[in-house]
Amino acid sequence: MSDESDAPVFDRVSEMPGHLLRRCQQIAVSVFLDECRPHDLTPLQFAVLSTLAQSGPLDQVGISGRIALDRTTVSVVVRNLEERGLVRREVSARDRRSKPVSLTEAGQALVDSALPAVEAAQERMLSPLSASERKRFLQFLQKMADGNNEESRAPLRT
């Protein structure tokens, strides 16, 4: 049982976890876009492409569950990637209502070529932290995301 005196007191908005997480998200997107500019790639596009590269074909519900993103947004991202020739949707032989999304050769090539830029973005985001702080920070972020998964509009489903 924790002591109530251990509970943080937030005197200013700038000290609140939600505010700090929002600021970090803004920074993360900005850094990602900067590093990946030559690849014309957004964080959500990379999430979809890399998920397909790792898992193979998935329907949009499967993609949504694996990257914790709502199905409407996944649909828009997939449509944009399809228009660029990076993914394709085909009607499933098992279920005519399902249209699994798969990576094209161009999509796989983009994932492969963008990976160093994506890794550089992650490095830039974590650069203010020491190696041990990075490890702890990522552990805490994972614990926070996992512990609050069901609070999300689009929970992670693996």
C-alpha positions in Angstrom: 0.0 0.0 0.0 1.4 3.4 -0.9 1.5 6.3 1.4 -0.7 9.2 0.1 2.2 11.6 0.8 4.0 9.8 -2.1 1.4 10.9 -4.5 2.7 13.6 -6.8 1.3 17.1 -6.6 1.0 19.0 -9.9 1.1 22.7 -9.3 1.4 23.6 -13.0 0.1 22.1 -16.2 3.6 21.9 -17.5 4.4 19.3 -14.8 1.4 17.0 -15.5 2.1 13.6 -17.1 -0.5 14.0 -19.8 1.0 17.4 -20.8 4.5 16.0 -20.8 3.4 13.0 -22.9 1.7 15.2 -25.4 4.9 17.4 -25.7 7.0 14.3 -26.2 4.6 13.0 -28.8 4.9 16.3 -30.7 8.7 16.1 -30.5 8.7 12.4 -31.6 6.6 13.1 -34.7 8.7 16.2 -35.6 12.0 14.2 -35.3 10.6 11.2 -37.2 9.3 13.4 -40.0 12.7 15.2 -40.2 14.7 12.0 -40.3 12.4 10.3 -42.7 11.8 13.2 -45.1 13.8 11.6 -47.9 11.5 8.6 -47.7 8.3 10.6 -47.7 7.1 8.6 -44.7 5.0 9.3 -41.6 5.2 7.4 -38.3 1.8 5.8 -38.9 2.8 4.7 -42.4 6.0 3.2 -41.1 4.0 1.4 -38.3 1.7 -0.2 -40.9 4.5 -1.1 -43.3 6.8 -2.5 -40.7 3.9 -4.5 -39.1 3.2 -6.1 -42.5 6.9 -6.7 -43.1 7.1 -8.6 -39.7 3.7 -10.4 -39.8 2.8 -10.9 -43.4 -0.6 -10.1 -44.8 -3.3 -8.8 -42.3 -6.7 -7.4 -42.6 -7.3 -3.9 -41.4 -8.7 -5.1 -38.1 -5.5 -7.1 -37.5 -3.3 -4.1 -38.4 -5.4 -1.9 -36.1 -5.0 -4.3 -33.2 -1.3 -4.8 -33.6 -0.4 -1.1 -33.7 -3.2 0.1 -31.3 -4.7 2.5 -33.9 -8.4 2.9 -34.7 -9.7 1.2 -37.8 -10.8 4.4 -39.5 -7.2 5.8 -39.3 -5.7 2.5 -40.5 -8.1 2.5 -43.4 -6.9 6.0 -44.5 -3.2 5.1 -44.0 -3.7 1.8 -46.0 -5.5 3.7 -48.8 -2.6 6.2 -49.1 0.0 3.4 -49.1 -2.0 1.5 -51.7 -2.1 4.6 -53.9 1.7 4.8 -53.6 2.0 1.2 -54.6 3.5 0.2 -51.3 0.7 -2.2 -50.2 -2.1 -4.1 -52.0 -5.5 -5.3 -50.8 -6.9 -8.5 -52.2 -10.1 -10.3 -51.4 -9.5 -13.3 -49.1 -10.2 -16.7 -50.6 -11.5 -17.9 -47.2 -13.8 -14.9 -46.5 -15.0 -12.8 -49.4 -15.7 -9.9 -47.0 -12.1 -9.7 -45.9 -9.4 -7.9 -47.8 -6.0 -8.7 -46.4 -3.3 -6.1 -46.9 0.1 -7.2 -48.0 3.4 -5.4 -48.7 4.5 -5.0 -52.2 8.2 -5.2 -53.3 8.3 -1.4 -53.3 6.8 -1.4 -49.8 9.4 -3.8 -48.5 12.2 -1.8 -50.2 10.9 1.4 -48.5 10.9 -0.3 -45.1 14.4 -1.5 -45.7 15.8 1.8 -46.9 14.0 3.9 -44.2 15.0 1.7 -41.3 18.3 3.6 -40.6 16.4 6.9 -40.6 13.8 5.5 -38.3 16.5 4.3 -35.9 18.2 7.7 -36.1 14.9 9.3 -35.1 14.6 7.1 -32.1 18.2 7.9 -31.1 17.5 11.6 -31.4 14.4 11.4 -29.3 16.3 9.5 -26.5 19.5 11.6 -26.8 19.0 13.6 -23.6 19.1 10.4 -21.6 22.0 8.2 -20.6 22.0 4.5 -21.6 20.7 3.4 -18.2 18.0 6.1 -18.2 16.9 5.1 -21.7 16.4 1.5 -20.6 14.4 2.5 -17.5 12.4 5.1 -19.4 11.4 2.6 -22.1 10.5 0.1 -19.4 8.3 2.7 -17.6 6.7 3.7 -20.9 5.9 0.1 -21.7 4.5 -0.5 -18.2 2.4 2.6 -18.5 1.1 1.7 -21.9 0.4 -2.0 -20.9 -1.2 -1.0 -17.6 -3.6 1.5 -19.3 -4.2 -0.5 -22.5 -7.9 -0.9 -22.0 -8.3 2.9 -21.5 -7.3 3.4 -25.1 -9.8 4.1 -27.9 -7.8 1.5 -29.9 -6.3 -0.9 -27.4 -3.3 -3.0 -28.5 -4.5 -6.5 -29.5 -1.9 -9.1 -30.4 
